Amino acid sequence: PTRPRAAAVAAAGAGPEGLPVVYNGPAATPLLDEIASPADMKRLSQAQLKQLASELRHETLHAVSKTGGHLGSSLGVIELTVALHYVFNAPSDPIVWDVSHQVYPHKILTGRRERMSGLRQKGGISGFAKRSESPYDAFGAGHSSTSISAALGMAVGHALNGDKAKNAVAVIGDGAITGGMAYEAMNNAAYLSTKVVVVLNDNGQVSLPTGTQSAGGVAPAGALSQYTSRLLTSKPFLDFRSFAKSFSKLLPEEVQAVNARIDEYTRGVLQGGTLFEELGFYYVGPVDGHDLDNLVPILENIRDRDDNKPVLLHIKTEKGYGYPPAVAASDKYHGVPKFDVPTGYQYKGTSARPSYTSIFSQALIGHAEDDQKVVAITAAMPGGTGIDKFGRRFPKRTFDVGIAEQHAVTFAAGLAIEGLKPFVAIYSTFLQRGYDQLVHDVVTQKLPVRFILDRSGLVGNDGPTHHGSFDLAYLGCLPDLVVMAPSDELELLNMIATAYAIDDRPSAVRFPRGSALGVDTMNDLFGYGLESMPSKGEVLPIGRGRIVRQADASKPRRVALLSLGTRLAPAVEAARMLEADSEFGAELGVSVADARFMKPLDVELLRQLAADNEMIVTIEEGSVGGFGDHVLHVLALDGALDTGKLKVRPMVLPDRFIEAGTQNEQYDEAGLTPKYISATVLKLLGKQRVLV
C-alpha cells in the first residue's frame, strides 16, 4: 500500500528539521501484498525476487519507523531472508536465527506483517524469534552463539526420525560466531555427519557497533573477526559458476575420488585452507549477500546435496544496506527510536536526567584518573555498558573481549591476581553465560573482581530474554561475594567507590536500565538536601543499610517497607499514600528502609525493624529466591517469626516471564508500583481494596 505520509514528505523535498529527503521507497508493494507465507514466494521469478526484496526493505523501514527497534541488522539481511525462504521449505526446514534481532523481514514474510505495528509493544509481537509466536520461529533467541547448536540438534533429530531430506539452517553473524559455544557446535557437527547449513553473515559490526577505543584498537574484537575479514578481502566474491566447479566434494564419492586431489590442491594454493574446513565443514565463499542472482542458486545446490557433510556459507553483507541514513551512521542504525523514513530523522526523547549507565561510566573514569590499576572489561557491549566512554579516555586499560562472557570473567580473575582492579561491565542477563567462571574462577578464590550488572530488573521493550531478573538469586547464594544495589544515582556513586575500595573479595553492583531520579526528586523523597551531584562517591560501610523514613512512634500500628535497589522511591511514595489515607492513616506509621546490601545483610537493621514494627514488606526488582528470601532466612534463624507477632511479605517479580512493553507497564504488571505496595500493606491490615 502507498505510504501517504512518506509520499507527502518526499514531494515537499524536505523532512523534519528541514532535512533533505535521502530515501524514496516504492509507492506500492504489489508482490509483498500477495505473500501470506513463504510458500507464496515459490512461484516468483528471479527478477520478481529482487522486486520483493525492495518492497520488503521498505516495509521493514516503515514498520520500525513507527515502533523503534533493531533496524540495521534487519536491513542487512533482506536479500538473505528472501533467498532462504525461497530456497528452503520452512518451517519443515528450520531456519535458526542467532541472537535474532535481524528477524523483522522474516516475520513480515511469515504471516506477521499486519502485527508489525505492535513490534516490541505490550500485547504485540516480540522483537526476537519466539517459538510460541509462530511455527516459522524454529528456535527462540535473544542471546548469542546458540544457533549452530540448536540447528545441529534439529538436524540429528531429522536423521533419527527418518527425515533425512530435511535441512537445518543456522544464520549466525560475525559477532555471534566469536562466542565459544559456536565452536563447540561446529566441532561436533562434522563428527555427527549431519545435514546442517551454517550461514555466516559477515558485516564487520560484531553485535553492537565497533569503533570503541580499547587495548586491541578499534577493530572488531578478536582474531576470528580479523580472520574472516581476511577471507573477505583476500579473494573476490564467489559467483555461482565458480562455485559449481568446486562443489564436487558434495557429489557422490566416486566423482569425488576423481577430483579430490586436484580440488584440494587448487583450493589450498589459491585460497588457503580455512579454519572452517579444518573443523570439518565444506566452506563456500565469500558470497555477496545482497546478490540474489548468485545467492539463490548457490543455496539451491547446497540444499540439494546428497551427502551429510556440514556446509558453511560465508556471505558478506552491509548492516543498514539500502537505506542511506543507516549506511552513513556509525552505529548503522543498530537500534533506533521512532524515525522519519524519507530523511532518517530520529525522534529521540530528551531527558535532563542522566542514565544510570552514564553515571557509572563517569564514576569509573574518575577512579581511573586517580589509580592506574583500574581497568574495564566488556563483552562486545561497550556502548550499552558505558565502557565506550572509558575507552576513549583510557584505551590501553579497556578490554572488549567480544561475545565471550566466560572468558571476560576469567580474564578479569587473572588481572586481579596481578594486582589490577578489574571492573567487568556486563548486562545482568548476559552474566548468566559466565556463571561457572564467576563461581569457580573468582568467588572460590576470593579474587577482587568488581562486577557491574547493568540492565538489572525489567528492561522494557526487549522483553524476557533481556530482563535482569535472576542476578540476586544467582549471586546471593555465593559465599564472600558483596552484592550491592543502589536506590538512586548518589548511592550508585557511593557503591562504585565502595567496590573500588574492596580488595579482599569479589563484589557486584546491580542497577537498572533508564534515567536516574534527579537531584530534586532525591531531595524530596530521601531528604538529601543536595544542591548538585558530587563528582565522586563515598565508601559505604560494608553490610550496613539505612532508614530513610522513620515512622511516628506514637502511631498504634507500624509497618516497615524494606527495599533493595531503585524500588525505594516507589516505597516512599507508597508510605506517603498510606499515611495520608483518610480511613486509617491516623493510626498507621510507615518506616522505609534501604537495605543497600543483599550480601552481607544488615542483621542489626533487620532486628531493629522487627522490634519496632508488626509488619515488614520487602521490595525488590528480582525473582523469587533473592533478597526477600534472604531476609526471611535471617529472621527465621533469629527467632523473630517464632511468636507470630511479626508478619513478613516479600514483593518480587512474578514467577513468570514478563513480555515486552515499556518499563512502567512492566512495573505495573509485576505489581511493584506504589499502589501495589500500599495494597500489600492494606491486605496485612485486613483492609483489602480493589485496585484500579
C-alpha positions as CSV (number, residue, x, y, z in Angstrom):
1,P,0.0,0.0,0.0
2,T,1.0,3.6,-0.6
3,R,2.6,5.3,2.4
4,P,0.8,8.8,2.3
5,R,3.0,10.5,4.9
6,A,6.3,9.4,3.3
7,A,5.0,10.4,-0.2
8,A,3.9,13.8,1.1
9,V,7.3,14.5,2.8
10,A,9.1,13.4,-0.4
11,A,7.0,15.7,-2.5
12,A,7.8,18.6,-0.2
13,G,11.5,17.9,-0.7
14,A,12.4,18.2,3.0
15,G,11.5,16.5,6.3
16,P,11.7,17.3,10.0
17,E,14.3,19.9,10.9
18,G,14.5,20.8,7.2
19,L,16.5,17.7,6.5
20,P,16.7,16.6,2.8
21,V,14.9,13.5,1.6
22,V,17.5,10.8,1.1
23,Y,15.3,7.7,0.6
24,N,12.3,7.2,-1.6
25,G,10.9,3.7,-1.4
26,P,8.3,2.1,-3.7
27,A,4.9,3.7,-3.7
28,A,3.3,0.3,-3.5
29,T,4.2,-3.3,-2.6
30,P,2.2,-5.5,-5.0
31,L,4.4,-8.6,-4.7
32,L,4.6,-8.4,-0.9
33,D,0.9,-7.9,-0.7
34,E,0.5,-11.4,-2.2
35,I,2.8,-13.1,0.3
36,A,0.8,-14.7,3.1
37,S,3.5,-17.3,3.8
38,P,6.9,-18.3,2.3
39,A,5.0,-20.9,0.1
40,D,3.7,-17.9,-1.9
41,M,7.2,-17.0,-2.9
42,K,8.0,-20.2,-4.8
43,R,6.2,-19.0,-7.9
44,L,8.2,-15.8,-8.3
45,S,10.9,-15.3,-10.9
46,Q,14.4,-14.2,-10.2
47,A,13.5,-10.6,-11.2
48,Q,10.5,-10.7,-9.0
49,L,12.6,-11.8,-6.1
50,K,14.6,-8.7,-6.4
51,Q,11.5,-6.6,-6.5
52,L,10.2,-8.4,-3.5
53,A,13.4,-7.6,-1.6
54,S,13.0,-3.9,-2.5
55,E,9.4,-4.0,-1.2
56,L,10.4,-5.9,1.9
57,R,13.1,-3.4,2.7
58,H,10.6,-0.5,2.5
59,E,8.1,-2.4,4.6
60,T,10.7,-3.1,7.3
61,L,11.7,0.6,7.3
62,H,8.1,1.6,7.6
63,A,7.3,-0.8,10.4
64,V,10.3,0.0,12.5
65,S,9.8,3.8,12.0
66,K,6.5,3.5,13.9
67,T,7.8,1.5,16.9
68,G,11.6,1.7,17.0
69,G,13.7,-1.4,17.3
70,H,16.7,-3.2,15.8
71,L,16.8,-1.8,12.3
72,G,20.4,-2.0,10.8
73,S,20.8,-5.8,11.2
74,S,17.4,-6.4,9.6
75,L,18.1,-4.2,6.6
76,G,21.4,-6.1,6.1
77,V,19.7,-9.5,5.7
78,I,16.8,-8.6,3.4
79,E,18.1,-10.4,0.4
80,L,19.3,-13.4,2.5
81,T,15.9,-13.7,4.1
82,V,14.2,-13.7,0.7
83,A,16.7,-16.3,-0.6
84,L,16.4,-18.6,2.4
85,H,12.6,-18.6,2.3
86,Y,12.6,-19.1,-1.5
87,V,15.1,-22.0,-1.4
88,F,14.2,-23.9,1.7
89,N,10.9,-25.2,2.9
90,A,10.4,-23.6,6.3
91,P,9.1,-24.5,8.8
92,S,9.8,-28.1,7.7
93,D,13.4,-27.0,7.1
94,P,14.0,-25.0,10.3
95,I,15.8,-21.7,9.9
96,V,17.5,-20.7,13.2
97,W,18.5,-17.0,13.6
98,D,21.3,-16.4,16.0
99,V,20.5,-13.6,18.5
100,S,17.6,-12.9,16.2
101,H,17.4,-9.1,16.3
102,Q,17.6,-9.4,12.5
103,V,14.3,-11.3,12.1
104,Y,11.9,-8.4,11.2
105,P,11.9,-9.2,7.5
106,H,11.5,-12.9,8.4
107,K,8.4,-12.0,10.5
108,I,6.9,-10.0,7.7
109,L,7.3,-12.9,5.2
110,T,5.9,-15.5,7.6
111,G,2.4,-14.1,8.2
112,R,3.0,-11.4,10.7
113,R,3.1,-8.3,8.5
114,E,-0.1,-6.9,10.0
115,R,1.2,-7.4,13.5
116,M,4.3,-5.3,13.0
117,S,2.6,-2.3,14.4
118,G,2.8,-4.0,17.8
119,L,6.5,-4.8,17.5
120,R,8.1,-4.8,20.9
121,Q,5.0,-3.3,22.4
122,K,2.8,-4.6,25.2
123,G,0.5,-7.3,23.8
124,G,2.3,-7.2,20.5
125,I,4.9,-9.4,18.8
126,S,8.4,-9.9,20.1
127,G,11.5,-8.2,18.7
128,F,13.2,-11.6,18.6
129,A,12.4,-15.1,17.3
130,K,9.8,-16.7,19.6
131,R,8.6,-20.2,19.2
132,S,5.2,-19.5,20.8
133,E,4.6,-16.8,18.3
134,S,5.0,-18.7,15.0
135,P,6.0,-22.2,13.8
136,Y,8.4,-20.3,11.5
137,D,10.4,-19.2,14.5
138,A,12.2,-22.5,14.9
139,F,14.2,-21.5,17.9
140,G,13.8,-18.7,20.4
141,A,16.7,-16.4,20.9
142,G,17.9,-13.0,22.2
143,H,21.3,-14.2,23.5
144,S,24.2,-15.0,21.2
145,S,26.0,-18.0,19.7
146,T,23.2,-20.6,20.2
147,S,22.1,-21.1,16.6
148,I,24.5,-23.8,15.4
149,S,24.0,-26.0,18.4
150,A,20.2,-25.7,18.0
151,A,20.3,-26.4,14.3
152,L,22.6,-29.3,14.8
153,G,20.2,-30.8,17.3
154,M,17.4,-30.4,14.9
155,A,19.4,-32.0,12.1
156,V,20.2,-35.0,14.2
157,G,16.6,-35.2,15.2
158,H,15.7,-35.2,11.5
159,A,18.0,-38.2,10.9
160,L,16.7,-40.1,13.9
161,N,13.2,-39.5,12.8
162,G,13.9,-40.7,9.3
163,D,13.5,-37.2,7.7
164,K,16.9,-37.2,6.0
165,A,15.8,-34.9,3.2
166,K,15.3,-32.0,5.5
167,N,17.8,-29.3,6.0
168,A,18.5,-27.3,9.2
169,V,19.9,-23.8,8.7
170,A,21.7,-21.6,11.2
171,V,22.2,-17.9,10.4
172,I,25.0,-16.5,12.6
173,G,26.8,-13.2,12.5
174,D,30.5,-12.4,12.7
175,G,29.9,-11.2,16.2
176,A,28.0,-14.2,17.5
177,I,30.5,-16.7,15.9
178,T,33.1,-15.3,18.3
179,G,31.3,-17.0,21.1
180,G,32.8,-20.2,22.3
181,M,29.6,-22.2,22.1
182,A,29.5,-21.7,18.3
183,Y,32.8,-23.6,18.1
184,E,31.7,-26.3,20.4
185,A,28.8,-26.9,18.0
186,M,31.0,-26.8,14.9
187,N,33.5,-29.1,16.4
188,N,30.6,-31.6,17.0
189,A,28.9,-31.1,13.6
190,A,31.4,-32.8,11.4
191,Y,31.7,-35.7,13.9
192,L,28.0,-36.3,13.7
193,S,27.9,-36.0,9.9
194,T,24.6,-34.1,9.8
195,K,22.8,-32.1,7.1
196,V,23.3,-28.7,8.7
197,V,23.9,-25.5,6.9
198,V,25.6,-22.6,8.7
199,V,25.3,-19.2,7.0
200,L,28.0,-16.8,8.4
201,N,26.7,-13.3,7.9
202,D,29.8,-11.1,8.0
203,N,29.0,-7.4,8.3
204,G,32.1,-6.3,10.3
205,Q,30.0,-5.0,13.2
206,V,30.3,-7.7,15.9
207,S,27.0,-7.2,17.8
208,L,26.9,-3.5,18.7
209,P,28.9,-1.0,16.6
210,T,32.6,-1.3,16.6
211,G,34.9,1.7,16.9
212,T,35.4,1.7,20.7
213,Q,38.9,2.5,21.6
214,S,40.5,-0.3,23.6
215,A,43.7,-2.1,24.2
216,G,43.0,-4.1,21.0
217,G,42.4,-1.0,18.9
218,V,39.1,0.0,17.3
219,A,38.6,-3.0,15.0
220,P,36.0,-5.8,15.9
221,A,37.2,-7.7,18.9
222,G,39.4,-10.8,18.4
223,A,41.5,-12.7,15.9
224,L,38.5,-14.5,14.5
225,S,36.9,-11.3,13.2
226,Q,40.3,-10.4,11.7
227,Y,40.4,-13.8,10.1
228,T,37.0,-13.7,8.5
229,S,37.8,-10.2,7.3
230,R,41.0,-11.5,5.6
231,L,38.9,-14.2,3.9
232,L,36.7,-11.5,2.5
233,T,39.4,-9.2,1.3
234,S,41.9,-11.8,0.1
235,K,39.7,-13.2,-2.7
236,P,36.9,-11.9,-4.9
237,F,33.2,-12.8,-4.3
238,L,32.3,-16.3,-5.4
239,D,29.8,-16.5,-8.2
240,F,27.7,-19.5,-9.0
241,R,29.7,-20.6,-12.0
242,S,32.9,-20.7,-9.9
243,F,31.0,-22.4,-7.0
244,A,29.7,-25.1,-9.3
245,K,33.2,-26.0,-10.4
246,S,34.4,-26.6,-6.8
247,F,31.3,-28.3,-5.5
248,S,32.5,-31.8,-6.2
249,K,33.1,-32.5,-2.6
250,L,29.4,-32.7,-2.1
251,L,28.8,-35.0,-5.1
252,P,28.8,-38.8,-4.8
253,E,32.0,-40.4,-3.6
254,E,33.1,-41.9,-7.0
255,V,33.1,-38.4,-8.5
256,Q,34.9,-37.0,-5.5
257,A,37.7,-39.6,-5.9
258,V,38.5,-38.3,-9.4
259,N,38.6,-34.6,-8.5
260,A,39.7,-34.7,-4.8
261,R,43.4,-34.2,-5.2
262,I,43.1,-31.5,-7.9
263,D,40.4,-29.7,-5.9
264,E,42.4,-29.9,-2.7
265,Y,45.5,-28.5,-4.4
266,T,43.8,-25.6,-6.1
267,R,41.8,-24.6,-3.1
268,G,44.9,-24.7,-0.9
269,V,47.1,-22.8,-3.2
270,L,44.7,-20.2,-4.5
271,Q,42.6,-19.6,-1.3
272,G,44.4,-21.1,1.6
273,G,42.9,-23.7,3.8
274,T,40.2,-22.2,6.1
275,L,39.6,-22.7,9.8
276,F,36.1,-23.9,9.0
277,E,37.4,-26.7,6.7
278,E,39.7,-27.8,9.5
279,L,36.6,-28.2,11.6
280,G,35.1,-30.5,9.0
281,F,32.9,-28.1,7.2
282,Y,32.7,-27.6,3.4
283,Y,33.4,-23.8,3.2
284,V,31.7,-21.8,0.4
285,G,32.5,-18.2,0.0
286,P,32.8,-15.4,0.2
287,V,29.5,-14.6,-1.5
288,D,27.9,-11.2,-1.9
289,G,24.9,-11.5,0.5
290,H,23.0,-8.8,-1.4
291,D,23.3,-10.5,-4.9
292,L,20.2,-12.7,-5.3
293,D,21.4,-13.8,-8.8
294,N,24.2,-15.8,-7.1
295,L,22.9,-16.4,-3.6
296,V,19.8,-18.3,-4.7
297,P,21.4,-20.9,-7.0
298,I,24.2,-21.4,-4.5
299,L,21.7,-22.1,-1.8
300,E,19.8,-24.4,-4.1
301,N,22.8,-26.5,-4.7
302,I,23.6,-26.7,-1.0
303,R,20.1,-27.7,-0.4
304,D,20.2,-30.5,-3.0
305,R,23.5,-32.0,-2.0
306,D,23.4,-35.8,-1.5
307,D,25.8,-36.2,1.4
308,N,25.6,-35.1,5.1
309,K,28.8,-33.1,5.3
310,P,28.0,-29.8,7.1
311,V,28.4,-26.7,4.9
312,L,29.4,-23.2,6.0
313,L,28.3,-20.4,3.5
314,H,30.2,-17.3,4.2
315,I,28.4,-14.2,3.0
316,K,29.4,-10.5,3.1
317,T,26.6,-8.0,3.9
318,E,26.4,-4.4,4.9
319,K,24.5,-3.5,8.0
320,G,21.8,-1.0,7.1
321,Y,22.1,-1.8,3.4
322,G,19.8,0.0,1.1
323,Y,19.0,2.9,3.5
324,P,21.4,5.8,3.2
325,P,21.0,7.2,6.7
326,A,21.8,3.8,8.2
327,V,24.8,3.2,5.9
328,A,26.2,6.6,6.8
329,A,25.7,6.3,10.6
330,S,28.5,4.9,12.8
331,D,26.1,2.6,14.5
332,K,24.4,1.6,11.2
333,Y,21.0,2.3,12.9
334,H,21.6,-0.8,15.1
335,G,18.8,0.2,17.4
336,V,16.6,3.2,16.7
337,P,13.6,5.0,18.2
338,K,10.8,6.1,16.0
339,F,12.1,7.9,12.9
340,D,11.1,9.6,9.7
341,V,11.8,7.2,6.8
342,P,12.5,9.7,4.0
343,T,15.1,11.7,5.9
344,G,16.3,9.3,8.6
345,Y,15.5,11.8,11.3
346,Q,15.1,10.1,14.7
347,Y,12.5,11.2,17.2
348,K,14.7,10.8,20.3
349,G,13.3,11.7,23.6
350,T,15.2,14.2,25.7
351,S,15.8,13.9,29.4
352,A,17.5,16.3,31.7
353,R,18.4,13.4,33.9
354,P,21.4,11.2,33.1
355,S,21.2,7.4,32.8
356,Y,22.5,5.1,35.4
357,T,24.9,3.7,32.8
358,S,26.4,7.2,32.1
359,I,26.7,7.9,35.9
360,F,28.6,4.6,36.3
361,S,30.8,5.4,33.4
362,Q,31.8,8.8,34.7
363,A,32.4,7.4,38.2
364,L,34.7,4.7,36.8
365,I,36.6,7.3,34.8
366,G,37.1,9.3,37.9
367,H,38.6,6.4,39.8
368,A,40.8,5.5,36.8
369,E,42.2,9.0,36.8
370,D,43.4,8.5,40.3
371,D,44.6,4.9,40.0
372,Q,46.3,3.4,37.0
373,K,45.4,-0.1,38.3
374,V,41.7,0.4,37.3
375,V,40.8,-1.4,34.1
376,A,37.5,-2.0,32.4
377,I,36.2,-5.1,30.6
378,T,33.2,-5.6,28.4
379,A,31.9,-8.4,26.2
380,A,31.1,-6.7,22.9
381,M,28.8,-4.2,24.6
382,P,30.9,-1.1,25.1
383,G,28.1,1.4,24.2
384,G,25.4,-0.3,26.2
385,T,27.6,-0.5,29.4
386,G,29.3,2.9,29.1
387,I,32.7,1.4,28.6
388,D,33.0,3.2,25.3
389,K,33.4,6.5,27.2
390,F,36.0,4.9,29.4
391,G,37.8,3.5,26.3
392,R,38.0,7.0,24.8
393,R,39.7,8.2,28.0
394,F,41.8,5.1,28.7
395,P,42.1,2.9,25.6
396,K,45.0,0.9,26.9
397,R,43.0,0.0,30.0
398,T,39.9,-1.0,28.1
399,F,39.3,-4.6,27.0
400,D,36.5,-5.6,24.7
401,V,36.8,-9.4,24.6
402,G,34.0,-10.0,22.1
403,I,30.9,-12.0,22.8
404,A,32.7,-14.1,25.3
405,E,31.3,-13.6,28.9
406,Q,33.0,-16.8,30.2
407,H,36.4,-15.5,29.0
408,A,35.7,-12.0,30.3
409,V,35.2,-13.2,33.8
410,T,38.3,-15.5,34.0
411,F,40.3,-12.9,32.2
412,A,39.4,-10.4,34.9
413,A,40.4,-13.0,37.5
414,G,43.8,-13.2,36.0
415,L,44.1,-9.4,36.0
416,A,43.1,-9.3,39.7
417,I,45.8,-11.8,40.6
418,E,48.4,-9.4,39.1
419,G,47.2,-6.5,41.3
420,L,44.9,-4.8,38.8
421,K,41.4,-3.6,39.7
422,P,39.1,-5.0,37.1
423,F,35.6,-3.7,36.6
424,V,33.6,-6.2,34.5
425,A,30.6,-4.4,33.0
426,I,28.1,-6.9,31.7
427,Y,24.3,-6.8,31.4
428,S,22.7,-8.9,34.2
429,T,21.1,-11.3,31.7
430,F,24.5,-11.9,30.0
431,L,26.4,-12.6,33.1
432,Q,24.3,-15.8,33.3
433,R,26.5,-17.0,30.5
434,G,29.6,-16.7,32.6
435,Y,28.2,-18.1,35.9
436,D,30.5,-21.1,36.3
437,Q,33.6,-18.9,35.8
438,L,32.2,-16.4,38.4
439,V,31.8,-19.3,40.9
440,H,34.9,-21.4,40.1
441,D,37.4,-18.8,39.0
442,V,36.5,-15.7,41.0
443,V,34.4,-16.4,44.1
444,T,36.1,-19.6,45.3
445,Q,39.4,-17.9,45.1
446,K,38.1,-14.6,46.7
447,L,39.6,-12.5,43.9
448,P,38.6,-8.8,44.0
449,V,36.9,-8.7,40.6
450,R,34.2,-6.0,40.5
451,F,31.1,-7.0,38.6
452,I,28.9,-4.2,37.2
453,L,25.5,-5.5,36.3
454,D,23.7,-3.1,34.0
455,R,20.1,-3.7,33.0
456,S,19.2,-5.4,36.2
457,G,15.5,-5.9,36.7
458,L,12.9,-5.2,34.0
459,V,14.3,-3.7,30.8
460,G,11.3,-2.7,28.7
461,N,10.8,-3.5,25.0
462,D,13.5,-6.1,24.6
463,G,11.4,-8.4,26.8
464,P,12.1,-11.7,28.6
465,T,15.4,-12.6,27.1
466,H,17.0,-9.4,28.3
467,H,15.4,-8.9,31.7
468,G,17.9,-8.9,34.5
469,S,15.5,-10.9,36.8
470,F,17.7,-13.5,38.3
471,D,21.0,-12.0,39.4
472,L,20.0,-11.5,43.1
473,A,19.1,-15.2,43.2
474,Y,22.2,-16.5,41.4
475,L,24.6,-14.1,43.2
476,G,23.0,-14.3,46.7
477,C,23.9,-17.9,47.2
478,L,27.6,-17.4,46.7
479,P,29.8,-17.0,49.9
480,D,32.1,-14.0,50.3
481,L,30.6,-12.0,47.5
482,V,29.5,-8.5,48.3
483,V,26.2,-7.6,46.5
484,M,25.0,-4.0,46.3
485,A,22.0,-2.3,44.7
486,P,21.8,1.5,44.7
487,S,18.5,3.2,45.2
488,D,19.4,6.3,43.2
489,E,22.3,7.9,41.4
490,L,24.0,9.2,44.6
491,E,24.0,5.7,46.0
492,L,25.4,4.4,42.7
493,L,28.4,6.8,43.0
494,N,28.9,5.6,46.6
495,M,28.7,1.9,45.6
496,I,31.2,2.3,42.7
497,A,33.5,3.9,45.3
498,T,32.8,1.0,47.7
499,A,33.5,-1.6,45.0
500,Y,36.8,0.2,44.1
501,A,37.8,0.0,47.8
502,I,37.1,-3.7,48.2
503,D,40.4,-5.5,47.7
504,D,39.9,-8.7,49.6
505,R,36.9,-10.4,47.8
506,P,34.7,-10.0,44.8
507,S,31.8,-7.5,44.6
508,A,28.8,-6.8,42.4
509,V,26.8,-3.6,41.8
510,R,23.4,-4.0,40.1
511,F,21.4,-1.2,38.6
512,P,18.5,-0.8,36.2
513,R,18.1,0.5,32.7
514,G,16.9,4.1,32.3
515,S,17.3,7.6,33.7
516,A,18.2,8.4,37.2
517,L,15.9,10.3,39.6
518,G,17.4,13.7,39.5
519,V,18.5,15.9,42.4
520,D,15.1,17.4,43.1
521,T,13.4,14.0,43.3
522,M,16.1,12.6,45.6
523,N,15.8,15.6,47.9
524,D,12.0,15.3,48.0
525,L,11.9,11.5,48.6
526,F,15.0,11.0,50.7
527,G,15.8,14.3,52.3
528,Y,19.3,14.6,50.9
529,G,19.5,18.4,50.7
530,L,21.7,18.3,47.7
531,E,22.4,21.4,45.5
532,S,24.1,19.3,42.9
533,M,25.5,15.8,42.4
534,P,29.0,15.3,43.9
535,S,31.8,14.3,41.5
536,K,32.7,11.2,43.5
537,G,31.0,8.9,45.9
538,E,31.8,7.9,49.5
539,V,32.9,4.4,50.6
540,L,30.0,2.8,52.4
541,P,30.4,0.6,55.5
542,I,30.0,-3.0,54.2
543,G,26.7,-4.6,55.0
544,R,25.1,-1.5,56.5
545,G,21.6,-0.3,55.4
546,R,19.8,2.8,56.4
547,I,16.4,4.1,57.3
548,V,15.3,6.9,55.0
549,R,11.9,7.5,56.6
550,Q,11.1,6.9,60.2
551,A,7.5,6.1,61.3
552,D,5.9,8.2,64.0
553,A,6.5,6.1,67.2
554,S,3.2,7.3,68.7
555,K,1.1,5.6,66.0
556,P,-0.5,2.4,67.3
557,R,0.2,0.4,64.2
558,R,3.5,0.4,62.4
559,V,4.9,-1.2,59.2
560,A,8.3,-1.1,57.7
561,L,8.9,-1.1,53.9
562,L,12.4,-2.6,53.3
563,S,13.6,-2.1,49.8
564,L,16.7,-3.1,47.9
565,G,17.6,-1.0,44.8
566,T,15.6,1.5,42.9
567,R,12.2,0.4,44.2
568,L,13.0,2.6,47.2
569,A,11.4,5.6,45.5
570,P,8.0,3.8,45.0
571,A,8.3,2.6,48.6
572,V,8.5,6.1,49.9
573,E,5.6,7.2,47.7
574,A,3.6,4.2,49.0
575,A,4.4,5.2,52.6
576,R,3.0,8.7,51.9
577,M,-0.1,7.3,50.4
578,L,-0.7,5.0,53.4
579,E,-0.2,7.7,56.0
580,A,-2.4,10.1,54.0
581,D,-5.3,7.6,53.8
582,S,-8.5,9.1,55.3
583,E,-9.7,5.8,56.6
584,F,-6.7,4.5,58.7
585,G,-3.8,6.9,58.1
586,A,-4.2,8.4,61.5
587,E,-3.3,5.1,63.2
588,L,-0.6,3.8,60.9
589,G,3.1,4.8,60.9
590,V,5.2,3.7,58.0
591,S,9.0,3.4,58.0
592,V,11.0,3.0,54.9
593,A,14.5,1.4,54.9
594,D,17.1,0.9,52.2
595,A,19.0,-2.4,52.6
596,R,21.8,-1.2,50.2
597,F,23.4,-4.7,50.6
598,M,21.9,-8.0,49.9
599,K,25.2,-9.7,51.0
600,P,26.1,-9.2,53.7
601,L,22.7,-8.3,55.0
602,D,22.4,-5.7,57.8
603,V,21.2,-8.1,60.5
604,E,21.1,-5.3,63.1
605,L,18.8,-3.2,60.9
606,L,16.5,-6.3,60.4
607,R,16.4,-6.8,64.2
608,Q,15.5,-3.1,64.7
609,L,12.7,-3.2,62.1
610,A,11.4,-6.5,63.6
611,A,11.3,-5.0,67.1
612,D,9.7,-1.7,66.1
613,N,7.1,-2.9,63.6
614,E,4.3,-5.5,63.4
615,M,4.8,-5.9,59.6
616,I,7.7,-5.9,57.2
617,V,7.3,-5.8,53.5
618,T,10.4,-6.4,51.4
619,I,10.5,-4.9,47.9
620,E,13.0,-5.9,45.1
621,E,13.2,-5.9,41.3
622,G,14.2,-9.5,41.1
623,S,12.9,-13.1,41.0
624,V,11.9,-15.5,43.8
625,G,14.9,-16.6,45.7
626,G,16.5,-13.2,46.0
627,F,16.6,-10.5,48.6
628,G,13.3,-11.2,50.3
629,D,14.1,-14.9,50.8
630,H,17.4,-13.9,52.4
631,V,15.6,-11.6,54.8
632,L,13.1,-14.3,55.7
633,H,16.0,-16.7,56.3
634,V,17.8,-14.4,58.7
635,L,14.6,-13.5,60.6
636,A,13.7,-17.2,60.9
637,L,17.1,-18.2,62.2
638,D,17.0,-15.2,64.6
639,G,13.7,-16.4,66.0
640,A,11.8,-13.2,65.0
641,L,9.0,-15.2,63.5
642,D,8.5,-17.7,66.3
643,T,5.8,-15.8,68.3
644,G,3.6,-15.0,65.3
645,K,3.6,-11.3,66.2
646,L,5.7,-10.2,63.1
647,K,4.2,-10.5,59.6
648,V,6.6,-10.5,56.6
649,R,5.6,-10.3,53.0
650,P,8.2,-10.3,50.1
651,M,7.3,-8.4,47.0
652,V,9.3,-9.8,44.0
653,L,8.8,-10.2,40.2
654,P,6.1,-12.7,39.4
655,D,7.2,-16.3,38.8
656,R,6.8,-16.0,35.0
657,F,8.4,-14.1,32.2
658,I,7.1,-10.6,31.6
659,E,6.7,-9.8,27.9
660,A,7.8,-6.7,26.0
661,G,6.4,-3.3,26.9
662,T,7.6,-0.1,28.5
663,Q,9.3,-0.3,31.8
664,N,6.4,1.4,33.5
665,E,3.9,-1.0,32.0
666,Q,6.1,-3.9,33.2
667,Y,6.4,-2.5,36.8
668,D,2.7,-2.2,36.9
669,E,2.2,-5.8,35.6
670,A,4.8,-7.0,38.2
671,G,3.0,-5.2,41.0
672,L,6.0,-3.2,42.1
673,T,4.4,0.3,41.9
674,P,3.3,2.5,44.9
675,K,-0.4,1.4,44.6
676,Y,0.6,-2.3,44.8
677,I,3.0,-1.8,47.7
678,S,0.3,0.1,49.6
679,A,-2.2,-2.6,48.7
680,T,0.1,-5.3,50.2
681,V,0.1,-3.3,53.5
682,L,-3.6,-2.9,53.4
683,K,-4.1,-6.6,53.0
684,L,-1.9,-7.3,56.0
685,L,-4.1,-4.8,57.9
686,G,-7.2,-6.7,56.9
687,K,-8.4,-3.8,54.7
688,Q,-8.1,-5.1,51.3
689,R,-9.2,-2.9,48.4
690,V,-9.8,-3.3,44.7
691,L,-7.1,-1.8,42.6
692,V,-7.8,0.3,39.6
